Structures are given as structure tokens and as C-alpha cells.
Amino acid sequence: MKKFIFIVLLLLSTCGVSFSQTNSTEITLAPVIKEIKIEGNTYLPKETILYKISVKPGQHLNPEKVAEDIRSIYYLGFYKTIKVVAEETPEGLVLKYILYEKPKVEAVEFKGNEEISTKTIKEKIGFDEGNFTGKVLDYGKLEDLRSKIEKLYKSKGYLNVKVKFEVEKIAPKKVNVVYQIEEGKKAYVCRVVVKGNKALKEDEIKDMILTKEPSIWRLRFHPELVEENLEKDVRRIEKLYKSKGYIEIEVGKPQVKQLKNCYEVVYTIKHEGPQYKIGTVNVSGNRIITRKKLLSLVPDLTTGKPYNPELLTAFVVKASREYGKYGFIFVNIQSDTKIDRKKHTVDITFLIHEGNRAKIRRINIKGNFDSRDRTVRRELDIYETGIFKTDSLERSIRRLYNTGYYDEVNVKPKIVGKDLLDVDIDLKERLTGMFSIGLGYSSVTNLTAMISLRKGNLFGTGDTISVSGQFGSKVAYYDVAYSHKWWLDRPQTLSFRVFNHKNEYTTYTSLKKGFSINLSRRLGKDWNVGVGYTISRTTISDIDPNATSIITEEEGTSTVAYISSRAILDLRDNRFLPHRGFMFAIADKIAGKAFGGDDNFYTVVVDISKHIYLDDFSEKHKIPVVLSGHLKIGYAGTYGDTENVPIDYRFYVGGDTTVRGFRWGEAGPVDENGDPIGANRELVANFEVGYDISRNLRFIGFFDIGAGWWNEIDLSTLRKAAGFGMRVLTPVGPIRLDIGYKLDKKPGETASEWHFGLGTYF
């Protein structure tokens, strides 16, 4: 047998590949390949290698094809060198592919990092141990990792950091990778200078950029110099100038000068140019929405005001959203500008192609394992074969969340034809059945035991049934309630409740037994109205001999029967833990002998709340902060021969749902012993700042102000408190835990109060 090796020059030097022969004699006819052999492969099966080889036994040897095959094998990433050896035999040519495998990484180490821990480095750069250890050595990955470490350090102010890696051989095919980090000193900014600015003040520019100088009153003592922020600052300065109409702005490259122990950063405005104003504003192609309505969406888009390029984007976004409310979700809006360099004006034209309304072909509901399909569909404000409107979609999502049965509602419209959509609704159901038992404490009830059995979305119908009890030395509550949703297959709820409540207060004991029936109905898209009837028998006993006459007059047993009504406009995105939206509610009760009771009185309560989610106003950073405000006004009176509103139907200001930091009723009228006697006028305002830790957990800080009065309103007696707390969303609703501190503590009062409650009150 004669053995020889072909020499073929391949442009594969970067692959570490060779294909050679020992003879340089010229061959006129390429030999036929008899067999292909693979040697040196331990990482991959032989079949995988053969799959990458296009030349086959029985074919003539083609060096170009062999070269391509070598490339294919090399790109698998497991080999540092590949050689092909040809042996001539009487039967034909035998091709041997000899593979020299890369070593595998045994471990990755970090050395020299003192200011940033190894754990932090791994977390910040997204280091996954499994992508390196046990894998073949990949210098590209190692360099990418080195670059990420360096970038991390520079983002922390270490401008002179040096990072390199070393590959240490520990076995024939095993290596360790060690990253050596020279952190250097941290770079701090001691001065920021802006030059060449005439149109804008230096402080206005400094407020916009990310690089800051020390400021004691802002608690900024040693601001870091972050290299990547310098280029961002240039773009921010340009954006600021352009927002004021200076569209010719030119900003030079920031200059960084090292001083003794810190750095000075200088930003130079090379050219401000003149201020450009908005000239004419034209809108064409609009048929459904008037020009006046469209331009009112962006008030600053007015002739004579400074031209800001971002106004064009704002108009396109808001106008598209407005068209979506009418079903024109495929609307195409383009903007065109004409700059007059002499007059320093910019004429704007918006070209609108409205297209056709989008229709819904099919609504697909997934994830409703407990809920019946019709239970979900009846909450929707969109319908199959109907027009797809964005505000109707948002309302549908809000309604589903407000049922309390779903943790997540994900909606994905998808185009299935010309002007035709399918809407996929993917639900994640919440645990709606709950048995709970526990202990609670408040300044009113002292230590109490609580037991409750509640099942929401009963049999997937949306109905709710609950049985609960609360027992302690001062209270004994029993409640049974049932709520039937979509009674008579209409958007209305019929509910029943039977109750037995006993409270032992400081100066008297109240025992109330009764039942109620209520019917509520959705009115229009967002309103909910309801009426109800309640009758209860109340016994006031064990009155303290020293109690005020307002309380002693209530001694004995009486029947209270009243008709109630309410109207609610609820635009909150989630009534259990809202982020955004508005709620207005007005409720009244009118009790009288005509309804089966002994007393003639009435109450009216107005509730208004507003929630603002700051993340809606942030384009770059997540701001999970909710600003909430609530106003409650209550008025009660009597008619006929009734002198005072019954004690259990008065307003008690102070406590977990009114002014926190005060005991129940403490912020309203009290007798000479300091015990609450109730009010017939109330005014309460609550302000909260909430921070979402997770989807179901929120920390809050709050400020409350309010008071209750007996007939005469005196705003100078408003009580104030502040504090903090948390909200935990559970299957039975949010749990509230707050501590409030009095800001106007009076002698004899406690400085603070803890509050625990279930549910939301605004």
C-alpha cells in the first residue's frame, strides 16, 4: 500500500486547519474515495461529524469540497485544529479527518476584586456558570465576559479599571479561566462646567444631565464619574435645546480633566442657533375625528410656540390612540415638516390614512379552568363580529381584574385577515376558596379570634358565598352572605346578608341582629347603581352611669329599617390594589317608620378617589410608585319625631378606614370621659404614596386629615396623622397593616396606633 498526503493551500488560517500531501507530483485524475475515517473526536458522536462532511465514498476527491467540510466541522466550535490525511490503497483512497479538540473549562475564577464582590459581579453581568464550566474553551465568550466586567466597573466610577483573563492548563483537555481585575481608584466628580450657553441657564442644563457635581442640600457628596454617561449627557443637552426650539444645537465632546483628587467635566455648546417657532399646523386625511379634536390632544402644538420635534411623536401616539377608540387601529399617521431658515419657523403637516375599522373574528379564552366560558365573556366589552375598540378592550381587562378571580389577564390581538382580528385572552386564575382562622387586635376590640369560610366564583359562575365570625372579650360577630352575579342573565347582582353583631364599648353595649337584600346593576359602560333594604333590631344596654345623655337616651331596643341606594363610577384599573384611575361614589340611606322601623333619619356619603401611576410617565426607568388621594364627606340628619340619629348609624372618624393614628371615633365628638359618641357630619382626606415590591405586595406612606362634628362644622378642629404600612393581596382581598402617628397629639392621647384591616376603602 502506498501512503501519500495532498497539499492544498486553504484560506483557513484562522481555523487552524490544514490539508496536506507529501508528494508534489501533479495529478491529472483525482482518485476515488473508498472510505472516510474520523479520529480524535471524543466530544461528539462520529455520526455528527460525518453529517457535516459532504464528500462521500465513491466520489472523486475534490479539495474544494474538503475545504468546505473542514469549515463546517470547525464551526461546530469544538476543535482548534483539523487535519485531513489521504492514504492510497489498491481499492481506492481513504480520507482521515484528524480532529484536535479544544480543552474544556473546569472553573472560572475572579481575582483582584475588592470593591465589588464576586457574587455582585456575577449578578450584574448575568454570568451563568453553566455556559462556561464543562463547556469547550471559547475565547469569544471569554472576551465578551471581560468586556462586561470592565463595563460594570466603569459604570460604578472606576474609569481606570483593567480586566484581563488567563487560561491555565490543569490537564490535557481541562483548563481554568482566571479573570484578573485591577480596580484602580474610583473617579469622583467635583465640578461640572457648561460653556457657550446663552439661551439656556447653566443650572437648567445641569439638572438635565446624568453627570452631577457635589451638592450638600441634595445629599450628593461624592458623585461618581461614569464614562458611558458622558455621551448620554450630550444627547440629553441636545434634546433639551431642541425641546425649546433650538434645532440647530451643536454640542462638543465632553472634556474630562483630572484635578487633585477628583475630576472636572466640561460641556461646550458649540452652536445654539436661533429659536424656531411653530408656523402653520395642517392635518389632512381625517374624516372621523375633527382637526380641532386631534390638535387638542397636544396643546403645545400651536402656532407661535417653540418648535419641539418630540411634539410630532406625541401627536402620532395620542392621535393613533384616539383613533383606536373608534376602531381604526390600522390608522397610519405621518408627519412632514418644512423649515424656514429666514423666518425661523417650522410648518407642520400631518398626513392621516385612517383605513377601515378593525373587526373581531373570534375571541379565544384560555386559562379559565374554574370559570365558565360565559362567566368570562359576559364581563367583556368586546364581541365577536363586533368592532375592535381600544377603550373597550381596556374596559374589558379592568372588569375582569375587578371580579377578583384573576391574578393575570393577558390580551393579545392578532391579525388574521384584512381588517380582521382574533383576540386571545389568557387568564391566570386566583385561588377563590379560602378557609382562614387567626387572631387580631385593635384598640376597640382588643384581642379577637377570627374564623372565615369564603368561596368566590362558586362553581365557575361568579357567585360568592361566605360565612364568618369574630369572637373576643368585647365583640361577637356572625355573618352569612351570598351574592348572585348576573341575575336573570343581565349585568346585575342580587345579594343577601344575615348578621348578628355584638360590641361592648367603654360606656355601652350594642347588639344588632338583622338581614339585608341588595340589587345592583351596571348602567352604561362604567356606572354601577344599586338599591337595597335592611332591617335590624338593635339593643343598647349596660350603659355607664356616667355616660353622656346622648348615649343614655339610646338605651333599650329599637328597630331600624332603611332603604339604601348608591351610584358608583369606577374607572380604577384594579379595585383591590389600584395603580391608576378614578372612582366616584355616592350612597344614601333613608330610614323610617314607613319601612318598618322606629326611627326616622337619613345619611348621605360621597367618596372620591384618584390614583396616579408614576411609571406611566417614565420612558426609560421603572418607577413602581402609586400616588393616591381620597376625599370622603358624610352628612346625617333626622326628620319627623326622631331627635337624634341612632348611635350605630353615626359617623365615627378615627381608625383604619378614616384617620389612621387615632382610635375608633377619637377624631370626632367625644363625651367628658373621652369616649366617642359619633358625629352627624364628617370630612376625611387621605393621601398615600405606594411602592410596589411585587405584584401582590405594596409598601405605603400616608398622611390623613379629618374630623367628625355634632351639627356645627369647625375646620379648625381637623385632626392630622401620618405613618406607613403595607398592603398584601390575598385570595380574599388585600390585607392592610398600618401604623399612624398623631401630628397634633392632645394630653391623654396615645402617640400612635396600629391598624389592621381587610379590603380596600378607596
Sequence and secondary structure as in RCSB ss.txt:
>XXXX:A:sequence
MKKFIFIVLLLLSTCGVSFSQTNSTEITLAPVIKEIKIEGNTYLPKETILYKISVKPGQHLNPEKVAEDIRSIYY
LGFYKTIKVVAEETPEGLVLKYILYEKPKVEAVEFKGNEEISTKTIKEKIGFDEGNFTGKVLDYGKLEDLRSKIE
KLYKSKGYLNVKVKFEVEKIAPKKVNVVYQIEEGKKAYVCRVVVKGNKALKEDEIKDMILTKEPSIWRLRFHPEL
VEENLEKDVRRIEKLYKSKGYIEIEVGKPQVKQLKNCYEVVYTIKHEGPQYKIGTVNVSGNRIITRKKLLSLVPD
LTTGKPYNPELLTAFVVKASREYGKYGFIFVNIQSDTKIDRKKHTVDITFLIHEGNRAKIRRINIKGNFDSRDRT
VRRELDIYETGIFKTDSLERSIRRLYNTGYYDEVNVKPKIVGKDLLDVDIDLKERLTGMFSIGLGYSSVTNLTAM
ISLRKGNLFGTGDTISVSGQFGSKVAYYDVAYSHKWWLDRPQTLSFRVFNHKNEYTTYTSLKKGFSINLSRRLGK
DWNVGVGYTISRTTISDIDPNATSIITEEEGTSTVAYISSRAILDLRDNRFLPHRGFMFAIADKIAGKAFGGDDN
FYTVVVDISKHIYLDDFSEKHKIPVVLSGHLKIGYAGTYGDTENVPIDYRFYVGGDTTVRGFRWGEAGPVDENGD
PIGANRELVANFEVGYDISRNLRFIGFFDIGAGWWNEIDLSTLRKAAGFGMRVLTPVGPIRLDIGYKLDKKPGET
ASEWHFGLGTYF
>XXXX:A:secstr
  B    B  S GGGTEEE  S     SS  BEEEEEEES  SS HHHHHHH    TTSB  HHHHHHHHHHHHT
TS EEEEEEEEEEETTEEEEEEEEEE  EEEEEEEES  SS HHHHHHHHT  GGGTTTSB  HHHHHHHHHHHH
HHHHHTT TT EEEEEEEEEETTEEEEEEEEE     BEEEEEEES SSS HHHHHHHSS    BTTTTBSS B 
 HHHHHHHHHHHHHHHHHTT TT EE   EEEE SSSEEEEEEEEE     EEEEEEEES SSS HHHHHHTSTT
  TTSB  THHHHHHHHHHHHHHHHTT TT EEEEEEEEETTTTEEEEEEEEE     EEEEEEEES SSS HHH
HHTT S  TTSB  HHHHHHHHHHHHHTT EEEEEEEEEEEETTEEEEEEEEEE   EEEEEEEEEETTTEEEEE
EEEEEEEETTTTEEEEEEEEEESSEEEEEEEEEEESGGGSSEEEEEEEEEEEEE SS EEEEEEEEEEEEEEETT
TEEEEEEEEEEEEEEE   TTS HHHHTT EEEEEEEEEEEEEEE  S SSS SSEEEEEEEEEEE GGGT S  
EEEEEEEEEEEEEGGGG SSS   EEEEEEEEEEEEEE TT  S  GGGSB  SSTTSSTTS TTTTS B TTS 
B  BSEEEEEEEEEEEEEETTEEEEEEEEEEEEESSS  GGG EEEEEEEEEEEETTEEEEEEEEEESS  TTS 
SEEEEEEES   
